[in-house]
């Protein structure tokens, strides 16, 4: 029986790609950088993913990720990389300006309120996630929010989850499930922590060989049905 749900936000409850595109396009205009094309956005997304994966492997600090991704992006497209720190500072709150729910996630979370405990577990920055959770109204439906920037350790490190479990008073881990789109942070984190794993996989990608997940879903409604039992 599932009693506790740990929700990822970006790419799971909310469409991160939509927010990312809107924020970068808006800032290109504000910084007078010209047009940010779809090809440029696609390349930035690739760079961004690689930087966050290096953070998950403890190869970079958070600050190196947040600024470094823009430094590399700007350098590749002949833009002054010196603006990267200022660009990133304004980018964080801009991410919260565009709210696009995945699979009616707001109503799914609302339908589970009172039936199970629900918590946010995210590697996103405090500035971005706080605004997103407020504007999306998802935050008010949660029993708690855990952000790696505040905890001082990232998913998938077991230390992140140990801090969460301590805060929520979790003693029996068998009823806890993490739902997220990332194999490297959410699913690996769940495996490290010894809790159930539910991979949100709308693209219906193949599960990597040797990775044993409890559930694989392509629509969040499946998660709602699964949790309700």
Secondary structure, 3 states (H helix, E strand, C coil): CCCEEEECCECCCECHHHHHHHHHHHHHHHCCCCCCCHHHHHHHHHHHHHHHHHHHCCCCCHHHHHHHHHHHHHHHCCCCHHHHHHHHHHHHHHHHHCCCECCCHHHHHHHHECCEEEEEEECCCHHHHHHHHHHHCCHHHCCEEEEHHHHCCCCCCHHHHHHHHHHHCCCCHHHEEEEECCHHHHHHHHHHHCCEEEEECCCCCCCCCCCCCCEEECCHHHHHHHHHC
